[in-house]
Amino acid sequence: MSTISAYVTTEMDYQVIVVGGGPTGLATANLLGRYGIRTLLLERNLTTVQEPRAVSIDDESLRTIQAFGAIDTVLRRVVAGYGSEYFTPTGKMFLKVGPTAAPYGYPRRNAFRQPILEAQLREHLDSFPVVKTLFGWRLESLSQDEAGVTLELRGPEDERCRAHSAYVVAADGASSSIRASLGLRLDGETFTEKWLIVDLEDSPAPTQETLVFCDVRRPCIALPGPNGTRRFEFKLVPGDDPSKMTDSDVVQTLLQTHGAAPQSRICRKTVYTFHARLASRWSRGRVFLAGDACHLTPPFAGQGMNSGIRDAHNLAWKLAWVARGSLPPVVLETYEEERRDHARDMINLALRMGRIMGPRHRLSGFTTQSLFRLLGRFPAIRDYFAQMKYKPKPRFRSGLLLTDGRTQRSTSVGRLIPQPMVNTRTGERCLDDVLGDDFALLGFLDDISVFERSTSHPVFSSIAARRILVSEDLFEARYAGDVDIITDRTSSLVHGLDCAKGRIFAIRPDRYVLGAFTPTTADKFAERLATLIAWNPAAQLIGVRGEPALHSG
Ligand SMILES: Cc1cc2nc3c(=O)[nH]c(=O)nc-3n(C[C@H](O)[C@H](O)[C@H](O)COP(=O)(O)OP(=O)(O)OC[C@H]3O[C@@H](n4cnc5c(N)ncnc54)[C@H](O)[C@@H]3O)c2cc1C
């Protein structure tokens, strides 16, 4: 990454410009950098965020961070794997959430701090010479035509500059000026209820779990974080004056009633109003909304930022492949098609969880809590909540997919594939590190030459699909071809993919299953793929970072 001097007056040209240096914009720019796309990241503030915001990051977001190579850095400041305990007003635990499974390679709930993550992601952009950043620069206006998008920018000392790009990602947050300039609405509701948020340092917690006090008199959530930090969230109740809630005596009294350690140091306190909203459309022409710019969710499910990072992964790889000419622009229409329903499902989950955490009436709180205690006697139901099976699955109903005639419930097409540790000829690795940055063909066949033949159609080479065979035997020195061979001792892949044995799965760069076929249906599948991606056999084969495709078929 290089930083443009604050006095640049020349015009600048990029393949993609990302407006907004929050988690969505930073993740998008990192992914585009990883894919070798000339990118400009624009942020009006001089630094990344300093305020209290997200504290819970999920397994899917960590997997995306792994995709652009920042996972080791990020995990250093994350408390991986923690649960939640929900209490009645009399202090009885009525619900326990404590997921133990890690199907995508990471624990499902992890504690972190948004200001730390943003600083890490900004620094990681230094690894990508194709990404330039302008912090302290604001987007003034934007116009587009068939050739591209033109942005007028204003610098920290009132300098002006113009930038052009083929596409723009509007990751400019809840009050997105880009969304407004495109004439797109943000439909939904804003809650009248407010919450006081207090972030503490030097505040050891009695347990690693989140404690949720579901007391109608004063709902409160206490979340331990990395390095002795702790977050308290208190719901404002009738009679509270929002302007007085951050007064020291009020905050101290609230903290004491909920067991904050006396030596704790308050580093941030503020009152928030939450929203549940979805943009009427997520794009216009060459401009795509992402993150809070197109969906707002109350934080009760800890999913606002996580949804934005899902947008980033879905959009960034499509933009990269389209910008390189490897996929037709029409593919970009599948971004909203794939992401909208899932984002809505997350908002609905947060609304349901909010009603459990902060009951509006004593009777409704008592009824809900009693019901959970009763249901908790059944192991299957207890497990459903403990393992977070209520969380919407990473799965698309339609989009850039080749369906295989199976029912939506049973098919693996459109689902995020599991990520186990696998054995390769060079040692144990995470599956995604073997899959690489491009498409991949993951086969579960007994005969490697059948796998080679079934994946030899040139359309697979045109999308630079890496070929990987899941086998019981690594063939060690006996095989010298270009197929990667792995073994999966956990059997997670066979169990996580529908009818895996004898089939080959086409995996997209964002690790979702594009389609599946058998050796006998390979030609038909290749033809359907060619139509889906408007394949031009005369086009040059281009993989990630402009490298030649991995095999020529
Ligand atoms: C109290 C609280 C707790 C939360 N807890 C969680 C949680 O546990 N887990 C979770 O997943 N989410 C949580 N969230 C939500 C999460 O913080 C947001 O969803 C996330 O910050 C959205 O990221 P974003 O990048 O889309 O937008 P933002 O973070 O808002 O970033 C947008 C950026 O765009 C910049 N910008 C705007 N206009 C311009 C312009 N014209 N030119 C240049 N730059 C511009 C802004 O300065 C800003 O930096 C929480 C939120 C709050 C308030």
The ligand as an SDF file (V2000), in Angstrom:
LIG
                    3D

 53 58  0  0  0  0  0  0  0  0999 V2000
  -22.7570   -0.3200   20.6120 C   0  0  0  0  0  0  0  0  0  0  0  0
  -22.5960   -1.1580   19.3810 C   0  0  0  0  0  0  0  0  0  0  0  0
  -22.2740   -2.4930   19.5140 C   0  0  0  0  0  0  0  0  0  0  0  0
  -22.1120   -3.2770   18.3860 C   0  0  0  0  0  0  0  0  0  0  0  0
  -21.7770   -4.5950   18.5340 N   0  0  0  0  0  0  0  0  0  0  0  0
  -21.5730   -5.3680   17.4400 C   0  0  0  0  0  0  0  0  0  0  0  0
  -21.0790   -6.6960   17.5740 C   0  0  0  0  0  0  0  0  0  0  0  0
  -20.8200   -7.1760   18.6700 O   0  0  0  0  0  0  0  0  0  0  0  0
  -20.8650   -7.4240   16.4340 N   0  0  0  0  0  0  0  0  0  0  0  0
  -21.1090   -6.9020   15.1960 C   0  0  0  0  0  0  0  0  0  0  0  0
  -20.9160   -7.6210   14.2000 O   0  0  0  0  0  0  0  0  0  0  0  0
  -21.5420   -5.6230   15.0400 N   0  0  0  0  0  0  0  0  0  0  0  0
  -21.7660   -4.8440   16.1200 C   0  0  0  0  0  0  0  0  0  0  0  0
  -22.1320   -3.5310   15.9690 N   0  0  0  0  0  0  0  0  0  0  0  0
  -22.3260   -2.9780   14.6190 C   0  0  0  0  0  0  0  0  0  0  0  0
  -21.0190   -2.5740   13.9310 C   0  0  0  0  0  0  0  0  0  0  0  0
  -20.2940   -1.7050   14.7400 O   0  0  0  0  0  0  0  0  0  0  0  0
  -21.3380   -1.9150   12.5950 C   0  0  0  0  0  0  0  0  0  0  0  0
  -22.2450   -2.7520   11.9050 O   0  0  0  0  0  0  0  0  0  0  0  0
  -20.0880   -1.7130   11.7430 C   0  0  0  0  0  0  0  0  0  0  0  0
  -19.2740   -0.6980   12.2540 O   0  0  0  0  0  0  0  0  0  0  0  0
  -20.4740   -1.3080   10.3070 C   0  0  0  0  0  0  0  0  0  0  0  0
  -19.3110   -1.2090    9.5530 O   0  0  0  0  0  0  0  0  0  0  0  0
  -19.2880   -0.3880    8.1890 P   0  0  0  0  0  0  0  0  0  0  0  0
  -17.8760   -0.4440    7.7180 O   0  0  0  0  0  0  0  0  0  0  0  0
  -20.3500   -0.9010    7.2860 O   0  0  0  0  0  0  0  0  0  0  0  0
  -19.7070    1.0970    8.5750 O   0  0  0  0  0  0  0  0  0  0  0  0
  -18.9230    2.1200    9.5710 P   0  0  0  0  0  0  0  0  0  0  0  0
  -18.2050    1.3880   10.6160 O   0  0  0  0  0  0  0  0  0  0  0  0
  -19.9400    3.1350    9.9890 O   0  0  0  0  0  0  0  0  0  0  0  0
  -17.8600    2.7940    8.6040 O   0  0  0  0  0  0  0  0  0  0  0  0
  -18.2260    3.7400    7.5990 C   0  0  0  0  0  0  0  0  0  0  0  0
  -17.0320    4.6450    7.3440 C   0  0  0  0  0  0  0  0  0  0  0  0
  -17.3060    5.4810    6.2050 O   0  0  0  0  0  0  0  0  0  0  0  0
  -16.7360    6.7500    6.4330 C   0  0  0  0  0  0  0  0  0  0  0  0
  -17.4170    7.7410    5.5590 N   0  0  0  0  0  0  0  0  0  0  0  0
  -18.7140    8.0990    5.5940 C   0  0  0  0  0  0  0  0  0  0  0  0
  -18.9840    9.0240    4.6360 N   0  0  0  0  0  0  0  0  0  0  0  0
  -17.8140    9.2400    3.9770 C   0  0  0  0  0  0  0  0  0  0  0  0
  -17.4370   10.0970    2.8970 C   0  0  0  0  0  0  0  0  0  0  0  0
  -18.3230   10.9040    2.2930 N   0  0  0  0  0  0  0  0  0  0  0  0
  -16.1490   10.0950    2.4820 N   0  0  0  0  0  0  0  0  0  0  0  0
  -15.2290    9.2740    3.0870 C   0  0  0  0  0  0  0  0  0  0  0  0
  -15.5300    8.4580    4.1240 N   0  0  0  0  0  0  0  0  0  0  0  0
  -16.8120    8.4290    4.5650 C   0  0  0  0  0  0  0  0  0  0  0  0
  -16.9990    6.9910    7.9280 C   0  0  0  0  0  0  0  0  0  0  0  0
  -16.1330    7.9710    8.4630 O   0  0  0  0  0  0  0  0  0  0  0  0
  -16.7550    5.5940    8.5090 C   0  0  0  0  0  0  0  0  0  0  0  0
  -15.4240    5.4240    8.9420 O   0  0  0  0  0  0  0  0  0  0  0  0
  -22.2920   -2.7160   17.0980 C   0  0  0  0  0  0  0  0  0  0  0  0
  -22.6100   -1.3570   16.9650 C   0  0  0  0  0  0  0  0  0  0  0  0
  -22.7550   -0.5880   18.0900 C   0  0  0  0  0  0  0  0  0  0  0  0
  -23.0760    0.8640   17.9300 C   0  0  0  0  0  0  0  0  0  0  0  0
  1  2  1  0
  2  3  1  0
  2 52  2  0
  3  4  2  0
  4  5  1  0
  4 50  1  0
  5  6  2  0
  6  7  1  0
  6 13  1  0
  7  8  2  0
  7  9  1  0
  9 10  1  0
 10 11  2  0
 10 12  1  0
 12 13  2  0
 13 14  1  0
 14 15  1  0
 14 50  1  0
 15 16  1  0
 16 17  1  0
 16 18  1  0
 18 19  1  0
 18 20  1  0
 20 21  1  0
 20 22  1  0
 22 23  1  0
 23 24  1  0
 24 25  2  0
 24 26  1  0
 24 27  1  0
 27 28  1  0
 28 29  2  0
 28 30  1  0
 28 31  1  0
 31 32  1  0
 32 33  1  0
 33 34  1  0
 33 48  1  0
 34 35  1  0
 35 36  1  0
 35 46  1  0
 36 37  1  0
 36 45  1  0
 37 38  2  0
 38 39  1  0
 39 40  1  0
 39 45  2  0
 40 41  1  0
 40 42  2  0
 42 43  1  0
 43 44  2  0
 44 45  1  0
 46 47  1  0
 46 48  1  0
 48 49  1  0
 50 51  2  0
 51 52  1  0
 52 53  1  0
M  END
$$$$
